[in-house]
Amino acid sequence: MVPTIFVHHDREIWEEYAEEFKLERFLEGIAKATKKQLSFFPFGEGSRICIGNSFAMTEAKMAIALILINFSFEFSPSYTHAPSFIFTLRPQYGVHLVLHKI
């Protein structure tokens, strides 16, 4: 479990703006706004959860469903199986797929 409140208020990550909301810090993207990766969690938990969370998840599920309906896929010959653990188990080099229109 990641203590989101501490990460979002860490001065090492957010510098002098750790305690205030400054939208301008995201003008060049999240990666430039923070010194470290995995330090911004847009959908929180509890009473301050993002109101767009349910909509975003529904939209993502619909996009995946449309892809699965219209395409078949197989692993690319360049795919290398290399599991890596960063909070969860995931492929170290991503998953290279070849999509075929159905």
N, CA, C and O atoms as a MOPAC input file, in Angstrom:
PM7 MOZYME 1SCF
protein

 N      0.84000 1    -1.17500 1     0.00000 1
 C      0.00000 1     0.00000 1     0.00000 1
 C      0.89300 1     1.24900 1     0.00000 1
 O      1.85000 1     1.33500 1     0.77000 1
 N      0.58100 1     2.18700 1    -0.84600 1
 C      1.37000 1     3.41200 1    -0.97600 1
 C      0.67300 1     4.53800 1    -0.22000 1
 O     -0.50600 1     4.79400 1    -0.46300 1
 N      1.37100 1     5.21500 1     0.69000 1
 C      0.75500 1     6.32700 1     1.42600 1
 C      0.67500 1     7.57500 1     0.54100 1
 O      1.57000 1     8.42000 1     0.56800 1
 N     -0.39500 1     7.68000 1    -0.23500 1
 C     -0.55400 1     8.74600 1    -1.22300 1
 C     -0.40300 1    10.13000 1    -0.61400 1
 O      0.25600 1    10.99000 1    -1.19800 1
 N     -0.99200 1    10.35800 1     0.53300 1
 C     -0.96100 1    11.69000 1     1.15200 1
 C      0.47100 1    12.13700 1     1.41200 1
 O      0.79300 1    13.31300 1     1.24500 1
 N      1.33400 1    11.21000 1     1.81800 1
 C      2.72400 1    11.57100 1     2.09300 1
 C      3.50100 1    11.80900 1     0.80700 1
 O      4.35200 1    12.69600 1     0.75000 1
 N      3.21500 1    11.02500 1    -0.22000 1
 C      3.88700 1    11.20200 1    -1.50500 1
 C      3.48900 1    12.52900 1    -2.14100 1
 O      4.33900 1    13.23400 1    -2.68600 1
 N      2.21500 1    12.87300 1    -2.07800 1
 C      1.73800 1    14.10800 1    -2.69700 1
 C      2.15000 1    15.37100 1    -1.92900 1
 O      1.99800 1    16.47700 1    -2.44800 1
 N      2.66000 1    15.22600 1    -0.72100 1
 C      3.10000 1    16.37500 1     0.06700 1
 C      4.59300 1    16.32600 1     0.38100 1
 O      5.05800 1    17.02100 1     1.28500 1
 N      5.33600 1    15.52300 1    -0.34600 1
 C      6.76900 1    15.36300 1    -0.12200 1
 C      7.53700 1    16.49600 1    -0.81300 1
 O      7.44000 1    16.65900 1    -2.02900 1
 N      8.29200 1    17.26700 1    -0.04800 1
 C      9.04200 1    18.40300 1    -0.60700 1
 C     10.17800 1    17.95200 1    -1.52300 1
 O     10.57400 1    18.70900 1    -2.41000 1
 N     10.71000 1    16.75500 1    -1.34200 1
 C     11.75600 1    16.25200 1    -2.23500 1
 C     11.21300 1    16.02600 1    -3.64300 1
 O     11.95800 1    16.13400 1    -4.61700 1
 N      9.94800 1    15.72000 1    -3.75800 1
 C      9.32300 1    15.46100 1    -5.05700 1
 C      8.75200 1    16.74200 1    -5.64900 1
 O      9.00700 1    17.05900 1    -6.81000 1
 N      7.98200 1    17.47800 1    -4.85400 1
 C      7.22800 1    18.62300 1    -5.35900 1
 C      7.88500 1    19.96300 1    -5.06000 1
 O      7.34300 1    21.00900 1    -5.41700 1
 N      9.03500 1    19.94600 1    -4.41300 1
 C      9.80100 1    21.13800 1    -4.05900 1
 C      8.96900 1    22.10200 1    -3.21800 1
 O      8.24100 1    21.66400 1    -2.32700 1
 N      9.06200 1    23.40600 1    -3.48300 1
 C      8.40400 1    24.38500 1    -2.61400 1
 C      6.88900 1    24.40300 1    -2.74200 1
 O      6.21100 1    25.03000 1    -1.92900 1
 N      6.34500 1    23.72500 1    -3.75100 1
 C      4.89600 1    23.71900 1    -3.95800 1
 C      4.21600 1    22.49400 1    -3.35700 1
 O      3.09300 1    22.16500 1    -3.73900 1
 N      4.86200 1    21.83200 1    -2.44700 1
 C      4.32900 1    20.58900 1    -1.89000 1
 C      3.00000 1    20.78400 1    -1.16300 1
 O      2.16600 1    19.87800 1    -1.15500 1
 N      2.79600 1    21.92400 1    -0.56800 1
 C      1.59700 1    22.15700 1     0.23100 1
 C      0.51000 1    22.93900 1    -0.50600 1
 O     -0.55100 1    23.19400 1     0.06500 1
 N      0.74900 1    23.32300 1    -1.75900 1
 C     -0.26000 1    24.09900 1    -2.48400 1
 C     -0.48400 1    23.52700 1    -3.88500 1
 O      0.39600 1    22.88600 1    -4.46100 1
 N     -1.67600 1    23.77400 1    -4.41300 1
 C     -2.02200 1    23.29700 1    -5.74500 1
 C     -1.57200 1    24.32300 1    -6.77400 1
 O     -2.05900 1    25.45400 1    -6.79500 1
 N     -0.64000 1    23.91600 1    -7.62500 1
 C     -0.13800 1    24.77600 1    -8.69900 1
 C     -0.31100 1    24.02000 1   -10.00600 1
 O      0.49100 1    23.14300 1   -10.32700 1
 N     -1.33800 1    24.34900 1   -10.75300 1
 C     -1.62000 1    23.67500 1   -12.01300 1
 C     -0.48900 1    23.86300 1   -13.02500 1
 O     -0.26300 1    23.00100 1   -13.87500 1
 N      0.21600 1    24.98200 1   -12.93400 1
 C      1.28200 1    25.28700 1   -13.88800 1
 C      2.40100 1    24.24400 1   -13.87000 1
 O      3.10500 1    24.07800 1   -14.86600 1
 N      2.56700 1    23.54500 1   -12.75300 1
 C      3.65200 1    22.56300 1   -12.66800 1
 C      3.46900 1    21.40900 1   -13.65500 1
 O      4.43000 1    20.70200 1   -13.95900 1
 N      2.25000 1    21.21200 1   -14.15700 1
 C      1.98000 1    20.11400 1   -15.07500 1
 C      2.00900 1    20.53800 1   -16.54600 1
 O      1.67600 1    19.73700 1   -17.42000 1
 N      2.40000 1    21.77700 1   -16.83300 1
 C      2.40500 1    22.26400 1   -18.21600 1
 C      3.29700 1    21.42700 1   -19.13900 1
 O      2.98400 1    21.25800 1   -20.31700 1
 N      4.38600 1    20.91300 1   -18.61700 1
 C      5.30000 1    20.10000 1   -19.42500 1
 C      5.13600 1    18.60900 1   -19.13600 1
 O      6.00200 1    17.80800 1   -19.48600 1
 N      4.04600 1    18.24400 1   -18.50900 1
 C      3.76900 1    16.83900 1   -18.22200 1
 C      4.12700 1    16.45100 1   -16.79700 1
 O      4.83600 1    17.17400 1   -16.09700 1
 N      3.62300 1    15.29900 1   -16.38400 1
 C      3.82800 1    14.81800 1   -15.01600 1
 C      5.28700 1    14.46900 1   -14.76400 1
 O      5.80700 1    14.72500 1   -13.67800 1
 N      5.95900 1    13.87900 1   -15.77100 1
 C      7.35400 1    13.47000 1   -15.58900 1
 C      8.24900 1    14.66300 1   -15.26400 1
 O      9.17800 1    14.53800 1   -14.46600 1
 N      7.98200 1    15.81200 1   -15.87000 1
 C      8.79700 1    17.00200 1   -15.59300 1
 C      8.37400 1    17.68400 1   -14.29400 1
 O      9.16600 1    18.40400 1   -13.68700 1
 N      7.14000 1    17.46500 1   -13.86600 1
 C      6.64000 1    18.11300 1   -12.65400 1
 C      7.24600 1    17.50400 1   -11.39300 1
 O      7.34200 1    18.17100 1   -10.36300 1
 N      7.65200 1    16.24800 1   -11.47200 1
 C      8.22100 1    15.56300 1   -10.30800 1
 C      9.64000 1    15.12700 1   -10.61700 1
 O     10.01100 1    14.95800 1   -11.77900 1
 N     10.41300 1    14.95100 1    -9.59400 1
 C     11.78800 1    14.48900 1    -9.77400 1
 C     11.83900 1    12.96700 1    -9.90500 1
 O     12.81100 1    12.41600 1   -10.42000 1
 N     10.78800 1    12.29300 1    -9.43700 1
 C     10.78900 1    10.83200 1    -9.42100 1
 C      9.58200 1    10.29900 1   -10.16900 1
 O      8.54900 1    10.96200 1   -10.26700 1
 N      9.72500 1     9.10200 1   -10.68900 1
 C      8.57800 1     8.45300 1   -11.32700 1
 C      7.66700 1     7.87900 1   -10.24900 1
 O      8.06100 1     7.73800 1    -9.09100 1
 N      6.46800 1     7.55700 1   -10.64200 1
 C      5.47300 1     6.95400 1    -9.74700 1
 C      5.20800 1     7.80200 1    -8.50700 1
 O      5.04100 1     7.26200 1    -7.41300 1
 N      5.16700 1     9.12100 1    -8.66800 1
 C      4.93000 1     9.96900 1    -7.51100 1
 C      3.65700 1    10.79900 1    -7.63100 1
 O      3.40100 1    11.65600 1    -6.78400 1
 N      2.86300 1    10.56400 1    -8.65700 1
 C      1.58300 1    11.26600 1    -8.79000 1
 C      0.49300 1    10.24000 1    -9.00900 1
 O      0.54800 1     9.46600 1    -9.96500 1
 N     -0.49600 1    10.22700 1    -8.13300 1
 C     -1.60000 1     9.28800 1    -8.20300 1
 C     -2.88800 1    10.08400 1    -8.37300 1
 O     -3.46200 1    10.52500 1    -7.37700 1
 N     -3.36500 1    10.28300 1    -9.61200 1
 C     -4.51000 1    11.15900 1    -9.83700 1
 C     -5.82100 1    10.67000 1    -9.23400 1
 O     -6.67300 1    11.49200 1    -8.89900 1
 N     -6.01100 1     9.37200 1    -9.08500 1
 C     -7.23700 1     8.85900 1    -8.48300 1
 C     -6.91800 1     8.37300 1    -7.08500 1
 O     -6.27300 1     7.34000 1    -6.91100 1
 N     -7.36800 1     9.11400 1    -6.09300 1
 C     -7.10000 1     8.75600 1    -4.71400 1
 C     -8.08800 1     7.73600 1    -4.19900 1
 O     -8.75700 1     7.05100 1    -4.97300 1
 N     -8.17400 1     7.64100 1    -2.90200 1
 C     -9.10800 1     6.73200 1    -2.24500 1
 C     -9.85400 1     7.50300 1    -1.15800 1
 O     -9.46600 1     8.61500 1    -0.80000 1
 N    -10.89500 1     6.92500 1    -0.65000 1
 C    -11.62800 1     7.52100 1     0.46000 1
 C    -12.50900 1     8.67900 1     0.04000 1
 O    -13.02500 1     8.69800 1    -1.07800 1
 N    -12.68500 1     9.64600 1     0.93000 1
 C    -13.61900 1    10.74600 1     0.70200 1
 C    -13.13700 1    11.72400 1    -0.36700 1
 O    -13.93800 1    12.50800 1    -0.87600 1
 N    -11.87400 1    11.69900 1    -0.71600 1
 C    -11.34300 1    12.63800 1    -1.71400 1
 C    -11.05800 1    11.97000 1    -3.05100 1
 O    -10.24400 1    12.46600 1    -3.83000 1
 N    -11.70900 1    10.86500 1    -3.31900 1
 C    -11.49000 1    10.17100 1    -4.58200 1
 C    -11.96500 1    11.05100 1    -5.74400 1
 O    -12.94500 1    11.78700 1    -5.62300 1
 N    -11.27000 1    10.96200 1    -6.84100 1
 C    -11.60500 1    11.76700 1    -8.01700 1
 C    -13.00200 1    11.39600 1    -8.52100 1
 O    -13.32600 1    10.21600 1    -8.65700 1
 N    -13.82100 1    12.40600 1    -8.79600 1
 C    -15.18300 1    12.13500 1    -9.25300 1
 C    -15.20400 1    11.55700 1   -10.66200 1
 O    -16.21300 1    10.98300 1   -11.07100 1
 N    -14.11300 1    11.69500 1   -11.41300 1
 C    -14.04700 1    11.15100 1   -12.76700 1
 C    -13.51800 1     9.73500 1   -12.82300 1
 O    -13.40600 1     9.16400 1   -13.90800 1
 N    -13.18600 1     9.15000 1   -11.67300 1
 C    -12.60000 1     7.80800 1   -11.63600 1
 C    -13.50200 1     6.76900 1   -12.29400 1
 O    -13.03900 1     6.00100 1   -13.13700 1
 N    -14.76000 1     6.73300 1   -11.93100 1
 C    -15.69100 1     5.73800 1   -12.49000 1
 C    -15.85800 1     5.93000 1   -13.99200 1
 O    -15.88300 1     4.95800 1   -14.74700 1
 N    -15.97200 1     7.18100 1   -14.42300 1
 C    -16.11000 1     7.45700 1   -15.84800 1
 C    -14.86100 1     7.02900 1   -16.61200 1
 O    -14.96800 1     6.41600 1   -17.67400 1
 N    -13.68600 1     7.34400 1   -16.09000 1
 C    -12.43600 1     6.98300 1   -16.75100 1
 C    -12.28800 1     5.46700 1   -16.85600 1
 O    -11.84300 1     4.95900 1   -17.88600 1
 N    -12.65300 1     4.74800 1   -15.81100 1
 C    -12.55500 1     3.28100 1   -15.83400 1
 C    -13.55200 1     2.69200 1   -16.82800 1
 O    -13.21600 1     1.75000 1   -17.54500 1
 N    -14.76400 1     3.22600 1   -16.88200 1
 C    -15.76000 1     2.75800 1   -17.84100 1
 C    -15.30100 1     3.02300 1   -19.26500 1
 O    -15.44600 1     2.16600 1   -20.13700 1
 N    -14.75500 1     4.19300 1   -19.50200 1
 C    -14.24800 1     4.54700 1   -20.83100 1
 C    -13.09800 1     3.62800 1   -21.24900 1
 O    -13.03300 1     3.20500 1   -22.40300 1
 N    -12.20400 1     3.32200 1   -20.32800 1
 C    -11.08700 1     2.42400 1   -20.62600 1
 C    -11.59100 1     1.01100 1   -20.94000 1
 O    -11.09400 1     0.36900 1   -21.86600 1
 N    -12.56300 1     0.53100 1   -20.18300 1
 C    -13.13400 1    -0.80100 1   -20.43400 1
 C    -13.80400 1    -0.86200 1   -21.79900 1
 O    -13.69300 1    -1.86200 1   -22.50800 1
 N    -14.49600 1     0.20800 1   -22.16100 1
 C    -15.15100 1     0.23300 1   -23.47900 1
 C    -14.11900 1     0.23900 1   -24.60100 1
 O    -14.30900 1    -0.42600 1   -25.62000 1
 N    -13.03700 1     0.97800 1   -24.42600 1
 C    -11.98100 1     1.01300 1   -25.44000 1
 C    -11.35000 1    -0.36000 1   -25.60800 1
 O    -11.12200 1    -0.80300 1   -26.73400 1
 N    -11.06900 1    -1.03000 1   -24.51800 1
 C    -10.48800 1    -2.37400 1   -24.58100 1
 C    -11.47000 1    -3.34100 1   -25.22800 1
 O    -11.06500 1    -4.17600 1   -26.03600 1
 N    -12.76400 1    -3.24300 1   -24.88500 1
 C    -13.77100 1    -4.12200 1   -25.48100 1
 C    -13.83900 1    -3.92000 1   -26.99200 1
 O    -13.93000 1    -4.89400 1   -27.74000 1
 N    -13.79800 1    -2.67500 1   -27.44900 1
 C    -13.83700 1    -2.40600 1   -28.89000 1
 C    -12.60800 1    -2.96200 1   -29.60200 1
 O    -12.71100 1    -3.47300 1   -30.71800 1
 N    -11.46300 1    -2.86400 1   -28.96900 1
 C    -10.24100 1    -3.43300 1   -29.55500 1
 C    -10.36300 1    -4.95000 1   -29.65300 1
 O    -10.03100 1    -5.53600 1   -30.68300 1
 N    -10.83500 1    -5.58200 1   -28.58900 1
 C    -10.96000 1    -7.04800 1   -28.57700 1
 C    -12.00100 1    -7.54900 1   -29.57400 1
 O    -11.85400 1    -8.64200 1   -30.12200 1
 N    -13.05100 1    -6.76500 1   -29.81600 1
 C    -14.08700 1    -7.15400 1   -30.77900 1
 C    -13.57500 1    -7.06500 1   -32.21100 1
 O    -13.91200 1    -7.90200 1   -33.04800 1
 N    -12.76400 1    -6.05400 1   -32.49000 1
 C    -12.35600 1    -5.77500 1   -33.86300 1
 C    -10.98600 1    -6.31800 1   -34.26400 1
 O    -10.63700 1    -6.28300 1   -35.44400 1
 N    -10.21400 1    -6.81100 1   -33.32000 1
 C     -8.86000 1    -7.27100 1   -33.63200 1
 C     -8.56200 1    -8.59600 1   -32.94600 1
 O     -9.07400 1    -8.88300 1   -31.86400 1
 N     -7.73100 1    -9.39000 1   -33.59000 1
 C     -7.11400 1   -10.52800 1   -32.91800 1
 C     -5.65600 1   -10.13800 1   -32.72500 1
 O     -5.14600 1    -9.27000 1   -33.43200 1
 N     -4.99800 1   -10.76000 1   -31.79300 1
 C     -3.60900 1   -10.37200 1   -31.55100 1
 C     -2.77500 1   -11.58400 1   -31.20200 1
 O     -3.27400 1   -12.62100 1   -30.76600 1
 N     -1.46900 1   -11.40700 1   -31.41400 1
 C     -0.49300 1   -12.42400 1   -31.06000 1
 C      0.77300 1   -11.71000 1   -30.61900 1
 O      0.97200 1   -10.53500 1   -30.93000 1
 N      1.63000 1   -12.42100 1   -29.89400 1
 C      2.89100 1   -11.82500 1   -29.47900 1
 C      3.77000 1   -11.57500 1   -30.69400 1
 O      3.81400 1   -12.39000 1   -31.61600 1
 N      4.45700 1   -10.46400 1   -30.69300 1
 C      5.39400 1   -10.12600 1   -31.76000 1
 C      6.63000 1   -11.02200 1   -31.64300 1
 O      6.98500 1   -11.44200 1   -30.54200 1
 N      7.27700 1   -11.31200 1   -32.75000 1
 C      8.52600 1   -12.08400 1   -32.67000 1
 C      9.59000 1   -11.37000 1   -31.82700 1
 O     10.49800 1   -12.02100 1   -31.31100 1
 N      9.49400 1   -10.05300 1   -31.67900 1
 C     10.48500 1    -9.30300 1   -30.89700 1
 C     10.18700 1    -9.31400 1   -29.38900 1
 O     10.97400 1    -8.78800 1   -28.60300 1
 N      9.06400 1    -9.90600 1   -28.98600 1
 C      8.69700 1    -9.93500 1   -27.57400 1
 C      9.66900 1   -10.79500 1   -26.78100 1
 O      9.97800 1   -11.92300 1   -27.16600 1
 N     10.14600 1   -10.24700 1   -25.66900 1
 C     11.03300 1   -10.98300 1   -24.76500 1
 C     10.33700 1   -11.10200 1   -23.42300 1
 O      9.96100 1   -10.10000 1   -22.81500 1
 N     10.16900 1   -12.34000 1   -22.96400 1
 C      9.49800 1   -12.55100 1   -21.68200 1
 C     10.48200 1   -12.24900 1   -20.55500 1
 O     11.46200 1   -12.96900 1   -20.36300 1
 N     10.20500 1   -11.16500 1   -19.80700 1
 C     11.07600 1   -10.76400 1   -18.70000 1
 C     10.22800 1   -10.09600 1   -17.62200 1
 O     10.11600 1    -8.87000 1   -17.59700 1
 N      9.63000 1   -10.88700 1   -16.73400 1
 C      8.80700 1   -10.29800 1   -15.68100 1
 C      9.64000 1    -9.41400 1   -14.74700 1
 O     10.80800 1    -9.69700 1   -14.48000 1
 N      9.01700 1    -8.34300 1   -14.25800 1
 C      9.68400 1    -7.40700 1   -13.36400 1
 C      8.69400 1    -7.02300 1   -12.27600 1
 O      7.49300 1    -6.93100 1   -12.52800 1
 N      9.19500 1    -6.79800 1   -11.06700 1
 C      8.30900 1    -6.43800 1    -9.96000 1
 C      8.50900 1    -4.98000 1    -9.58500 1
 O      9.56900 1    -4.60500 1    -9.08400 1
 N      7.48100 1    -4.14000 1    -9.83000 1
 C      7.43100 1    -2.75800 1    -9.36600 1
 C      6.00600 1    -2.56600 1    -8.85600 1
 O      5.11200 1    -2.25900 1    -9.64600 1
 N      5.77900 1    -2.73300 1    -7.59800 1
 C      4.46100 1    -2.73000 1    -6.94800 1
 C      3.63400 1    -3.93300 1    -7.38300 1
 O      3.00100 1    -4.57500 1    -6.54500 1
 N      3.62500 1    -4.24900 1    -8.66800 1
 C      2.93800 1    -5.43200 1    -9.18500 1
 C      3.86800 1    -6.10400 1   -10.18700 1
 O      4.87600 1    -5.52400 1   -10.59000 1
 N      3.53100 1    -7.31200 1   -10.58300 1
 C      4.32600 1    -8.02200 1   -11.56700 1
 C      3.94400 1    -7.52800 1   -12.94800 1
 O      2.76600 1    -7.53500 1   -13.30500 1
 N      4.93200 1    -7.09700 1   -13.73300 1
 C      4.67500 1    -6.57000 1   -15.07100 1
 C      5.84300 1    -6.90500 1   -15.98600 1
 O      6.93900 1    -7.19500 1   -15.50700 1
 N      5.62000 1    -6.86800 1   -17.30400 1
 C      6.71300 1    -7.17100 1   -18.22900 1
 C      7.74800 1    -6.04200 1   -18.22600 1
 O      7.39800 1    -4.86600 1   -18.33200 1
 N      9.01200 1    -6.40900 1   -18.10300 1
 C     10.08600 1    -5.42300 1   -18.00900 1
 C     10.20100 1    -4.56600 1   -19.27200 1
 O     10.44500 1    -3.36300 1   -19.18000 1
 N     10.03100 1    -5.16500 1   -20.43300 1
 C     10.19700 1    -4.44800 1   -21.69900 1
 C      8.86300 1    -4.17400 1   -22.39400 1
 O      8.84700 1    -3.86000 1   -23.58400 1
 N      7.76500 1    -4.28600 1   -21.68600 1
 C      6.44800 1    -4.09700 1   -22.28700 1
 C      6.00800 1    -5.35600 1   -23.01300 1
 O      6.74100 1    -6.34300 1   -23.06600 1
 N      4.82100 1    -5.31400 1   -23.56400 1
 C      4.29100 1    -6.45600 1   -24.31400 1
 C      4.14600 1    -6.01800 1   -25.77300 1
 O      3.32000 1    -5.16600 1   -26.10200 1
 N      4.95200 1    -6.61000 1   -26.62200 1
 C      4.89800 1    -6.30300 1   -28.04600 1
 C      3.88700 1    -7.22300 1   -28.70700 1
 O      4.04300 1    -8.44400 1   -28.68700 1
 N      2.84600 1    -6.63400 1   -29.29400 1
 C      1.77400 1    -7.40700 1   -29.91400 1
 C      1.64900 1    -7.04900 1   -31.38700 1
 O      1.98700 1    -5.94600 1   -31.81700 1
 N      1.16100 1    -8.00600 1   -32.13100 1
 C      0.79600 1    -7.77200 1   -33.53200 1
 C     -0.71500 1    -7.89000 1   -33.59700 1
 O     -1.27600 1    -8.92800 1   -33.24400 1
 N     -1.38000 1    -6.82600 1   -34.04800 1
 C     -2.83900 1    -6.81000 1   -34.16300 1
 C     -3.25200 1    -7.15000 1   -35.59300 1
 O     -2.63000 1    -6.69800 1   -36.55500 1
 N     -4.29500 1    -7.94200 1   -35.71600 1
 C     -4.86000 1    -8.30700 1   -37.02200 1
 C     -6.31900 1    -7.92000 1   -37.02100 1
 O     -7.06800 1    -8.32500 1   -36.13300 1
 N     -6.73600 1    -7.13900 1   -38.00500 1
 C     -8.14100 1    -6.73100 1   -38.12600 1
 C     -8.99100 1    -7.97200 1   -38.41500 1
 O     -8.64900 1    -8.78300 1   -39.27600 1
 N    -10.08800 1    -8.10500 1   -37.69500 1
 C    -10.98500 1    -9.27100 1   -37.90700 1
 C    -11.97300 1    -8.94200 1   -38.98900 1
 O    -12.81600 1    -9.77200 1   -39.32800 1

